[in-house]
Structures are given as structure tokens and as C-alpha cells.
Amino acid sequence: MGANHKNNNGLEHETSRVGTWISLGVLAAVLLGTYLLFFGVYFDRL
């Protein structure tokens, strides 16, 4: 039972790390999208 519990903790850690990477990816996509939006609006005004 102890080994099984340890395995679950390791699995949760992996899921947490994947969640962190997904969060970073979403944040990067939002920042990039905002940048492109402002870039497009800026060039539209020229």
C-alpha cells in the first residue's frame, strides 16, 4: 500500500507539471494574440 501511495504522488506531480506547462502555453498564446491585435490596429491606423 505504501508503494502504491508513493506512485500516486508521483503521478499527481507529473499532472501538476503538465498543468503548469499548459498554463504557460495559454498565457503565451494570450500575450501573443494581444500583441498581434495591437500590432494590427496600429498598422490599420497608418
N, CA, C and O atoms as a CHARMM CRD file, in Angstrom:
* protein
*
  184
    1    1 MET  N      0.82200  -1.19400   0.00000 PROA 1      0.00000
    2    1 MET  CA     0.00000   0.00000   0.00000 PROA 1      0.00000
    3    1 MET  C      0.87100   1.26500   0.00000 PROA 1      0.00000
    4    1 MET  O      0.52200   2.27100  -0.61800 PROA 1      0.00000
    5    2 GLY  N      2.02400   1.19400   0.71200 PROA 2      0.00000
    6    2 GLY  CA     2.90600   2.36100   0.76300 PROA 2      0.00000
    7    2 GLY  C      3.46600   2.70300  -0.61400 PROA 2      0.00000
    8    2 GLY  O      3.53300   3.87400  -0.98900 PROA 2      0.00000
    9    3 ALA  N      3.86900   1.67200  -1.36900 PROA 3      0.00000
   10    3 ALA  CA     4.43000   1.89400  -2.69700 PROA 3      0.00000
   11    3 ALA  C      3.37300   2.47000  -3.63500 PROA 3      0.00000
   12    3 ALA  O      3.66000   3.34600  -4.45000 PROA 3      0.00000
   13    4 ASN  N      2.15700   1.97000  -3.50700 PROA 4      0.00000
   14    4 ASN  CA     1.07200   2.45400  -4.34600 PROA 4      0.00000
   15    4 ASN  C      0.79400   3.92900  -4.07100 PROA 4      0.00000
   16    4 ASN  O      0.56300   4.70700  -4.99600 PROA 4      0.00000
   17    5 HSD  N      0.81700   4.30400  -2.79400 PROA 5      0.00000
   18    5 HSD  CA     0.58400   5.69700  -2.39600 PROA 5      0.00000
   19    5 HSD  C      1.67900   6.60900  -2.98000 PROA 5      0.00000
   20    5 HSD  O      1.40600   7.71800  -3.43900 PROA 5      0.00000
   21    6 LYS  N      2.91300   6.11400  -2.94900 PROA 6      0.00000
   22    6 LYS  CA     4.04600   6.87500  -3.48500 PROA 6      0.00000
   23    6 LYS  C      3.86900   7.08200  -5.00200 PROA 6      0.00000
   24    6 LYS  O      4.14500   8.15800  -5.53200 PROA 6      0.00000
   25    7 ASN  N      3.40700   6.03300  -5.67300 PROA 7      0.00000
   26    7 ASN  CA     3.18700   6.10800  -7.10700 PROA 7      0.00000
   27    7 ASN  C      2.13200   7.15700  -7.45400 PROA 7      0.00000
   28    7 ASN  O      2.27300   7.89200  -8.43100 PROA 7      0.00000
   29    8 ASN  N      1.06900   7.21600  -6.63900 PROA 8      0.00000
   30    8 ASN  CA     0.02100   8.20900  -6.86700 PROA 8      0.00000
   31    8 ASN  C      0.55800   9.62700  -6.70800 PROA 8      0.00000
   32    8 ASN  O      0.20400  10.52200  -7.47500 PROA 8      0.00000
   33    9 ASN  N      1.41500   9.82800  -5.70700 PROA 9      0.00000
   34    9 ASN  CA     2.00600  11.14900  -5.51200 PROA 9      0.00000
   35    9 ASN  C      2.85400  11.54900  -6.72100 PROA 9      0.00000
   36    9 ASN  O      2.81500  12.69800  -7.16100 PROA 9      0.00000
   37   10 GLY  N      3.61200  10.60500  -7.24800 PROA 10     0.00000
   38   10 GLY  CA     4.43500  10.88200  -8.41800 PROA 10     0.00000
   39   10 GLY  C      3.57200  11.23500  -9.61800 PROA 10     0.00000
   40   10 GLY  O      3.91000  12.12900 -10.39400 PROA 10     0.00000
   41   11 LEU  N      2.46700  10.53800  -9.76700 PROA 11     0.00000
   42   11 LEU  CA     1.54900  10.79700 -10.87100 PROA 11     0.00000
   43   11 LEU  C      0.93600  12.18400 -10.74100 PROA 11     0.00000
   44   11 LEU  O      0.81200  12.91200 -11.72600 PROA 11     0.00000
   45   12 GLU  N      0.55500  12.54100  -9.52700 PROA 12     0.00000
   46   12 GLU  CA    -0.01300  13.87100  -9.29300 PROA 12     0.00000
   47   12 GLU  C      1.00900  14.95400  -9.60900 PROA 12     0.00000
   48   12 GLU  O      0.66300  15.99400 -10.16900 PROA 12     0.00000
   49   13 HSD  N      2.27000  14.71200  -9.25100 PROA 13     0.00000
   50   13 HSD  CA     3.33700  15.67600  -9.53400 PROA 13     0.00000
   51   13 HSD  C      3.48200  15.86800 -11.04800 PROA 13     0.00000
   52   13 HSD  O      3.61900  16.99600 -11.52100 PROA 13     0.00000
   53   14 GLU  N      3.45200  14.78000 -11.79800 PROA 14     0.00000
   54   14 GLU  CA     3.53900  14.86500 -13.26300 PROA 14     0.00000
   55   14 GLU  C      2.36000  15.64700 -13.82500 PROA 14     0.00000
   56   14 GLU  O      2.54100  16.50000 -14.69400 PROA 14     0.00000
   57   15 THR  N      1.15400  15.36400 -13.33600 PROA 15     0.00000
   58   15 THR  CA    -0.03700  16.07700 -13.81000 PROA 15     0.00000
   59   15 THR  C      0.07700  17.55900 -13.48900 PROA 15     0.00000
   60   15 THR  O     -0.28200  18.40300 -14.30900 PROA 15     0.00000
   61   16 SER  N      0.57600  17.87900 -12.29800 PROA 16     0.00000
   62   16 SER  CA     0.75600  19.26600 -11.89300 PROA 16     0.00000
   63   16 SER  C      1.73700  19.98000 -12.82500 PROA 16     0.00000
   64   16 SER  O      1.51700  21.12800 -13.21100 PROA 16     0.00000
   65   17 ARG  N      2.81700  19.29000 -13.18000 PROA 17     0.00000
   66   17 ARG  CA     3.82000  19.88500 -14.06200 PROA 17     0.00000
   67   17 ARG  C      3.23600  20.11700 -15.45600 PROA 17     0.00000
   68   17 ARG  O      3.48400  21.15100 -16.07600 PROA 17     0.00000
   69   18 VAL  N      2.46700  19.15900 -15.93900 PROA 18     0.00000
   70   18 VAL  CA     1.82200  19.31700 -17.24900 PROA 18     0.00000
   71   18 VAL  C      0.84200  20.49600 -17.19400 PROA 18     0.00000
   72   18 VAL  O      0.76000  21.28800 -18.13300 PROA 18     0.00000
   73   19 GLY  N      0.10500  20.60100 -16.09200 PROA 19     0.00000
   74   19 GLY  CA    -0.83300  21.71700 -15.93100 PROA 19     0.00000
   75   19 GLY  C     -0.10100  23.04900 -15.95000 PROA 19     0.00000
   76   19 GLY  O     -0.59900  24.03100 -16.50000 PROA 19     0.00000
   77   20 THR  N      1.08500  23.08100 -15.34700 PROA 20     0.00000
   78   20 THR  CA     1.89100  24.31200 -15.34200 PROA 20     0.00000
   79   20 THR  C      2.30300  24.67800 -16.75900 PROA 20     0.00000
   80   20 THR  O      2.22800  25.84500 -17.14500 PROA 20     0.00000
   81   21 TRP  N      2.74000  23.69100 -17.53700 PROA 21     0.00000
   82   21 TRP  CA     3.13500  23.95700 -18.92400 PROA 21     0.00000
   83   21 TRP  C      1.94800  24.41500 -19.76300 PROA 21     0.00000
   84   21 TRP  O      2.09100  25.29300 -20.61400 PROA 21     0.00000
   85   22 ILE  N      0.75800  23.81600 -19.52200 PROA 22     0.00000
   86   22 ILE  CA    -0.44000  24.22900 -20.25700 PROA 22     0.00000
   87   22 ILE  C     -0.78700  25.67300 -19.90400 PROA 22     0.00000
   88   22 ILE  O     -1.13600  26.46600 -20.77800 PROA 22     0.00000
   89   23 SER  N     -0.68700  26.01200 -18.60600 PROA 23     0.00000
   90   23 SER  CA    -0.96900  27.38400 -18.17000 PROA 23     0.00000
   91   23 SER  C     -0.00200  28.36100 -18.82800 PROA 23     0.00000
   92   23 SER  O     -0.41400  29.42400 -19.29300 PROA 23     0.00000
   93   24 LEU  N      1.28500  28.00700 -18.87100 PROA 24     0.00000
   94   24 LEU  CA     2.27400  28.86400 -19.51700 PROA 24     0.00000
   95   24 LEU  C      1.98500  29.00800 -21.00800 PROA 24     0.00000
   96   24 LEU  O      2.12900  30.09100 -21.57600 PROA 24     0.00000
   97   25 GLY  N      1.57900  27.91500 -21.63100 PROA 25     0.00000
   98   25 GLY  CA     1.25500  27.95800 -23.06100 PROA 25     0.00000
   99   25 GLY  C      0.05200  28.84500 -23.34100 PROA 25     0.00000
  100   25 GLY  O      0.05000  29.61100 -24.30500 PROA 25     0.00000
  101   26 VAL  N     -0.97700  28.74200 -22.49200 PROA 26     0.00000
  102   26 VAL  CA    -2.17100  29.58500 -22.65100 PROA 26     0.00000
  103   26 VAL  C     -1.79000  31.04800 -22.43500 PROA 26     0.00000
  104   26 VAL  O     -2.21300  31.91900 -23.19600 PROA 26     0.00000
  105   27 LEU  N     -0.99500  31.32000 -21.40700 PROA 27     0.00000
  106   27 LEU  CA    -0.56300  32.69300 -21.12400 PROA 27     0.00000
  107   27 LEU  C      0.22700  33.26600 -22.30000 PROA 27     0.00000
  108   27 LEU  O      0.01600  34.41300 -22.69300 PROA 27     0.00000
  109   28 ALA  N      1.12800  32.47200 -22.85700 PROA 28     0.00000
  110   28 ALA  CA     1.92800  32.91100 -24.00600 PROA 28     0.00000
  111   28 ALA  C      1.03100  33.17600 -25.21800 PROA 28     0.00000
  112   28 ALA  O      1.24000  34.14600 -25.94700 PROA 28     0.00000
  113   29 ALA  N      0.03300  32.31100 -25.42800 PROA 29     0.00000
  114   29 ALA  CA    -0.87700  32.48400 -26.55700 PROA 29     0.00000
  115   29 ALA  C     -1.70400  33.76000 -26.40300 PROA 29     0.00000
  116   29 ALA  O     -1.92500  34.48200 -27.37500 PROA 29     0.00000
  117   30 VAL  N     -2.15800  34.03300 -25.18100 PROA 30     0.00000
  118   30 VAL  CA    -2.93900  35.25200 -24.92300 PROA 30     0.00000
  119   30 VAL  C     -2.07900  36.49300 -25.15100 PROA 30     0.00000
  120   30 VAL  O     -2.51800  37.45300 -25.78400 PROA 30     0.00000
  121   31 LEU  N     -0.84500  36.46700 -24.62800 PROA 31     0.00000
  122   31 LEU  CA     0.05700  37.61100 -24.81800 PROA 31     0.00000
  123   31 LEU  C      0.36700  37.82500 -26.29600 PROA 31     0.00000
  124   31 LEU  O      0.37200  38.95800 -26.77800 PROA 31     0.00000
  125   32 LEU  N      0.62400  36.73300 -27.01200 PROA 32     0.00000
  126   32 LEU  CA     0.92500  36.82800 -28.43900 PROA 32     0.00000
  127   32 LEU  C     -0.29000  37.35100 -29.20800 PROA 32     0.00000
  128   32 LEU  O     -0.15500  38.19600 -30.09300 PROA 32     0.00000
  129   33 GLY  N     -1.47600  36.84300 -28.86400 PROA 33     0.00000
  130   33 GLY  CA    -2.71100  37.29700 -29.51900 PROA 33     0.00000
  131   33 GLY  C     -2.95600  38.77700 -29.26600 PROA 33     0.00000
  132   33 GLY  O     -3.34000  39.51000 -30.17800 PROA 33     0.00000
  133   34 THR  N     -2.73400  39.22300 -28.02600 PROA 34     0.00000
  134   34 THR  CA    -2.91100  40.63800 -27.69000 PROA 34     0.00000
  135   34 THR  C     -1.91500  41.49100 -28.46100 PROA 34     0.00000
  136   34 THR  O     -2.26500  42.54600 -28.99000 PROA 34     0.00000
  137   35 TYR  N     -0.66900  41.02600 -28.52200 PROA 35     0.00000
  138   35 TYR  CA     0.37400  41.74000 -29.26200 PROA 35     0.00000
  139   35 TYR  C      0.01300  41.87900 -30.73900 PROA 35     0.00000
  140   35 TYR  O      0.14100  42.95600 -31.32200 PROA 35     0.00000
  141   36 LEU  N     -0.44000  40.77100 -31.33700 PROA 36     0.00000
  142   36 LEU  CA    -0.82800  40.81200 -32.74700 PROA 36     0.00000
  143   36 LEU  C     -2.03200  41.72100 -32.96200 PROA 36     0.00000
  144   36 LEU  O     -2.11900  42.41200 -33.97700 PROA 36     0.00000
  145   37 LEU  N     -2.96500  41.72200 -32.00300 PROA 37     0.00000
  146   37 LEU  CA    -4.14900  42.57600 -32.10800 PROA 37     0.00000
  147   37 LEU  C     -3.73900  44.04700 -32.10000 PROA 37     0.00000
  148   37 LEU  O     -4.18600  44.82000 -32.94800 PROA 37     0.00000
  149   38 PHE  N     -2.88900  44.43700 -31.14500 PROA 38     0.00000
  150   38 PHE  CA    -2.40600  45.81800 -31.09300 PROA 38     0.00000
  151   38 PHE  C     -1.57500  46.16200 -32.32100 PROA 38     0.00000
  152   38 PHE  O     -1.66500  47.27600 -32.83700 PROA 38     0.00000
  153   39 PHE  N     -0.77200  45.22400 -32.78900 PROA 39     0.00000
  154   39 PHE  CA     0.04600  45.40300 -33.97200 PROA 39     0.00000
  155   39 PHE  C     -0.83900  45.66600 -35.19500 PROA 39     0.00000
  156   39 PHE  O     -0.56400  46.55700 -35.99800 PROA 39     0.00000
  157   40 GLY  N     -1.91500  44.86300 -35.31700 PROA 40     0.00000
  158   40 GLY  CA    -2.84600  45.04400 -36.43400 PROA 40     0.00000
  159   40 GLY  C     -3.59000  46.37400 -36.36700 PROA 40     0.00000
  160   40 GLY  O     -3.76800  47.03800 -37.38800 PROA 40     0.00000
  161   41 VAL  N     -4.02200  46.76400 -35.17600 PROA 41     0.00000
  162   41 VAL  CA    -4.71800  48.03400 -35.00400 PROA 41     0.00000
  163   41 VAL  C     -3.77700  49.19900 -35.31900 PROA 41     0.00000
  164   41 VAL  O     -4.17800  50.17000 -35.96000 PROA 41     0.00000
  165   42 TYR  N     -2.52600  49.09500 -34.86500 PROA 42     0.00000
  166   42 TYR  CA    -1.53500  50.13700 -35.11400 PROA 42     0.00000
  167   42 TYR  C     -1.28800  50.31600 -36.60600 PROA 42     0.00000
  168   42 TYR  O     -1.26000  51.44500 -37.09800 PROA 42     0.00000
  169   43 PHE  N     -1.10800  49.21900 -37.32900 PROA 43     0.00000
  170   43 PHE  CA    -0.85900  49.31400 -38.76700 PROA 43     0.00000
  171   43 PHE  C     -2.10800  49.72900 -39.52800 PROA 43     0.00000
  172   43 PHE  O     -2.01600  50.32100 -40.60400 PROA 43     0.00000
  173   44 ASP  N     -3.28000  49.41900 -38.97100 PROA 44     0.00000
  174   44 ASP  CA    -4.53000  49.82200 -39.60500 PROA 44     0.00000
  175   44 ASP  C     -4.69200  51.34000 -39.54600 PROA 44     0.00000
  176   44 ASP  O     -5.32200  51.93500 -40.42000 PROA 44     0.00000
  177   45 ARG  N     -4.12600  51.95900 -38.51900 PROA 45     0.00000
  178   45 ARG  CA    -4.24000  53.41500 -38.35100 PROA 45     0.00000
  179   45 ARG  C     -3.25600  54.17500 -39.24400 PROA 45     0.00000
  180   45 ARG  O     -3.47400  55.35000 -39.53800 PROA 45     0.00000
  181   46 LEU  N     -2.17800  53.51900 -39.67800 PROA 46     0.00000
  182   46 LEU  CA    -1.18500  54.19600 -40.50600 PROA 46     0.00000
  183   46 LEU  C     -1.74000  54.57400 -41.87600 PROA 46     0.00000
  184   46 LEU  O     -1.02500  55.15200 -42.69400 PROA 46     0.00000
